[in-house]
């Protein structure tokens, strides 16, 4: 990211380098109250949005950089999915679920590789000190994440150092991992899984995912942690949210008896994906967003999201929806021939070609509203800011 930022500054100047910082490299600034106060000043917003006024809605910046190759332990099988959490890399492959470690500050020749599952794994999700893996007919699996402390590393001949990059020499010559947690099966079938706040959604062949309410505690994730955080310790039995979702989407129609109404339900409604607690639902030829919650000592609830309106599928695109990804502002939608973003302001096309892969980073600190698209010939990083027509000068 530092190389991208430097290249944009050199080739496009400070104005566009500033846009790059706020929209992609540090888009946590975009959501801050300080940025909101700055943008409320006409002279500041005018300067910030100048390039948008000059070029319309999109600004396309191209940089040519050679990728940095970082070696790691070879992972068996075909890679289906991956997840980064803390200093962990989880890889779901045709040969199972694998875990390895890394330090993003240094180049790594080889790190230890641990196998958690020994059968084909299609999806992996890691969050709230828990890792979850989908292995289709082999089920949905769960394990707490135990961040490593000094005793989990062997440095040479009995020497110990900082597992997060400290020590005089930086890296240990030999790394030994002591036996860790085993995975527990929590559902019989799973094609994909995703966190809904601290809870878990289990996607199967059904139009609606199953819901697993989390058991959680607050505490320090490891001995070096400075703050308490939520940690998932397990899940309740999977339950259906189909009826709750249908009711949230129901339309009122007259029954012919005064003011009494009967809900009209779309039995083919399908949840395409979720962005934390928000669920993107396809109902007839429309897209809608509902919220799901399961507060302590309360039952699961599904309600319409009042910020997102109904969106016609024609606005998204004419081709088939292949997948969705979660953004802080909404959803990224991958179609057969393009990629769109859905926010509370509507739907926007951000990539007008077929994508080999799209990824978002909802749980990161800096990149919660960034979309990464691997195309046939390049990798595109997409950031955005929602502004009114008057602000943009349109």
N, C-alpha and C positions, 0 to 999 in steps of 0.2 A: 504494500500500500504506500509505503514511503517513496518507492521508485515511481509509482504511478503519479503521486502528487507532485514530485519534482519534475517529471516529464511534462505534465500539464502546465505547470508554472512557467517552464522554459519555452514551451511551444504556443501557449495560448494567453499568457499574461495573468496578473494577479486577480482580475475580476472573475475569470472563469475558474481559477484555482480556488477562490473563495467559495464559489458555487459548489465545486467538487467536494470541498471539506464539509459543508453543511448538509448536502444532499446525499453523499455517499460515505466519505471517509470518517466523518464524525456526525452522523445524523441524529445522535442523541442531543447535540446542540439545537437541532431544528425543533425539538419538542420542548425545549427549556423555556421557562418564564422570562429569562433574560432576553432570549431571542425574540420572543413575542413583544416585549417592551421596545426593543430596538426597531422592529418592523412597524410598530405603531407610529414611528416618526416618519413623516412623508419623505424627507430628504434621504433618510437611510433606506427605506423600502424602494425608492426610485432608483437609487444607485445599485442596490442588490439585484433588482429585477430588470436592469437595463438590457442585458443580453437577451432575456426572454422577449422583450418588446421588439428587439431588432430581428430576432429569428423566429418568432412565433412561439408555439407551445413547447417545442423540443429543441434542445441543444445537444449536438452530437460531437463528442470529443474522441479522437482516435490517437492512441499511442502504441508504438511498436516496441515491445520489450521481450527479451528472452526469458523464459520461465526459469525460476530457481528450482533445481531438483534437490529434494531432500530424501536421502535413502532411509528405508525402514525395513523391518523384518518382512520377508516375503509372506504373503497371506495366501493360503491354499484356496483353490476354487475360483468361481466367477463372482465378482463383487456386485451385489444387488443394492446395498444401501450402506450408509456410514453415518456416524454421529460423533461430534467432539464435545466432551464435557470435562471441565477442569483440565487436568493434565492427562486425560484419557482419549484414546481413539478407539471407537467400536466399529467393527466391520462385519456386516451381514453378508455371507457368501453361500455358494452352493455346498460348501463343506461344513458350515456351521457359523457360530458367532465367536468372534475373536476380539481380544482386548490388548492394546499396547499402550505405551507411555511416550510422551514427548515433552520437550522444553521448547516453546516457540522462539526463545531468544537465541538458540544455538542450532547449528547444523548437526544432524544426527546420522551416524553411519548405520547403526543397528540398535534396536531396542527390543526388550523381551516381548514375546507374543504368547498370550494365554488363551486357551480355547474354553469358552463357557458352554456352548452347545455343540453337539456332534452331528446334527442333522441340518439340512438346508434351511437357511434363515432368510426371510425376504425383507424384513423391515426392522430397524432398531431405533429406539428413542431413549434419550438420557436427559433427565431433569430432576430437580428436587432430591438429589442424592439417591436416585433410583435409575436402573436401566431396565428397559422393557424390550422384548424381542418377539416378532411374529414369525411363526414357523408353519403357517397354513395348517394342514391336518394334524401336525404335531403340537399345535396349541400356541397359547400366549404365555410368555415366560417373564418372570420378574426376579430382580435381585437388588438389594441395597448396594450403594456404591460406598466403598471404604477408601477414602483418600489416604495415600501412603504417607507414613512418617519415617523417621530416620531408620528405625529398626527393620524396615522392609527393604532396605538397600544394603548391599555388601560392596564396600569400596576397597578394591584390591585385597590385601591381606589383612582383613579385620579393621581397616580404616573406615570411618564414617564421616559424612558431610551433609550438606543441605540437599535434600531430594528435589528441591525446586530450582537448582542451578547454582547453589553456593559451593563452598569448598575452594581450596586454592587452585586446584587443577580444573575445576568446572565439572567435568564428567567423570563418573567412576569407570574404571577399566572393566569391571565385571559387575553386572547387576543381577541380583538374585531376588526373585519374588517369592515370598512365603505363601502358603495356600490361602486363598481368599474365599469369598462367599460363593455358595452354589446357587443355581437358579431354581425358582419354584414355579410350577405351572399354575396359572391362575384362570385360564379359560381353555376350552377344548379345541377351538379353531380360531385362527387369526390370519387375515391377509395383510393387515397393516394396523399400526397403533399410533396414537397421538395424545399428548397431554391436554386436558381441558382444565386449566389452572392446575391444581395439584392432583386432580383426578385423572382417569384414563378412559379414552374411547377406544373400543376394539372394533375395527372394521372387518366385516366378513363378506359373504356373498349377498347378504341382505341389503335392502335399500337404506336401512338405519343401523348405525353402529350400536354395539352394546356399551353400557356405562358401568365402570367400576369405581365406586367411591373409595377414596384413599383414607388409610389410617396414617396420621402424620403427627410429628412432634416438632417443637422448636428447640434448637440447640446449636452448638458449635460443631461444624462438620469435621474439623480436625484440630489438633492441638495448637496450630498456628493461626487459626481463624480469629478475627477480631470481633465479629458480630454473630449473633444468632441468626439462623435461617430455618425455613421449613424443610423438613426431611420426611420423605415417604417411607413408612416401615412395612406397608402391606396394603391389601385391597379387600373390600367386601366382595361378595359373590356378584358376578356380572348380572345386570338387569336390563330389561328393554326400556327404551325411551320413545318407542314408536307412537304410543297413544298420546303421550305428553306433547310430542312434536306436532302430531296431527291437530291437536286441540289449539296449540299456539298459532297454527297456520289457518285455522278454520275461518270461513267466511259466514256471516250471518245472512240467512235467507228467510223470507216470510213463510210461516206455516199456515197462514190463513186464519189464525185465531188471535186477532187483535195485535198486541205488541209482542206476543210470544214469538221467539225465533228458534230455529233449528240450525245447528252448524252444518255446513256443507264441507265435507272432507275430501281431500285429494289422496286417494289410497296409493297412488304411484309416486308420491313425494319421496325424494331421495336426498340424503345428506351427502354432498360432494366432498366435504372436508371441513376442518375447523381451524380457527385461529384463536388458540387458547379457549376461552369460554364461548366464543362466537361460532355458530354453526352456519355454513352456507348451504342452503336448501334449494334444490330444483323442484318446483311445483308447477305442473303443467308446462307452459312455455315461459315461466318467469323464474327469476332467482330472488330469494328472500334470505334474510339473516335473522336468526333467533339466538337468544342467550340461554346457556345452561348453567345451573348452579346447584350446589349441594352443601349448604352451610352447616356448621356443627349443630347437632340436635334438630335438624330440619330435613325434610324429604327432598328428593331431587325435584327441581323445577325447571320448566322450559317456557320462555316468554319471548314475544316478538322484540326485536331490537328496534327502538324508536328512532335511532340515528340513520339507519340504512333503509331506504325505500325499496320498492319492488323494481327489479331490473329485467327488461325483456331479454330473452336469449339472443335475439337478433342484434342487440346492442353489443353483446360480447363477441359475436362472430358467427359466421355461417358454418364453420367446420365443427367437428366433434371435440368435446371437452375431454382431454386426456388425463389431467391431474390438476390439483390445486395445492398451493403452498400458503403458509401463514405469514402475514405481515403485521406490524404494529397498527397500521392504518386500515387493514382489511385482509384481502386475499389476492394472491397471484394465481391466474388461471392459464394453464397451458392448453392451447388448442392444437389441432393437427398442423396448421400453417401459420400460427402467430401466438403471441403471449399478451395477455391483458391484465390490468390491475383493477380490482373493485374496491372502492372506498365509499365512505358515506356521501361523497360528492358525486358518485356515479361510476362509470366504467371507462377505462382509458387503454387504448392499444399502445404498448410500449416496445414491441418487437414484432416486425412484420415478416418473419421467416420461420421456418420450422426449427425447433430447438431440440438438441440432443438430450439436454438435461437442464432443469431449472432448480435452483436452491434458494432458500431464504434463511435468515438467521435471527428469528424472532426472540430467542433467549439470550442473544449477545448483548453487550452493553452499548457498542457503537453502531451496530449495523442492523438494528431492528426493523428498519424500513427499506432495506436494500435487497434488490433482486439480482441474483447472479444467473446468467444464461450462457450455457455452453452451446455454441452453434457449430456449424460445419467447419467454419474457417476462423472463428474468433471466440473470445469470451467477452460478454457484455455485462457491465455493472450498471444497474439502473437505479437512480434515486429520483425523488420527486417532491415537489412542494405544492400544496393546494392553495390557490389564491383566487380572488375574485377577478372578473373581467376588468373592473375599474382599476384595481391595483396593477394589473399587467399592462394596462393601457390599450386593451383591445376594443 
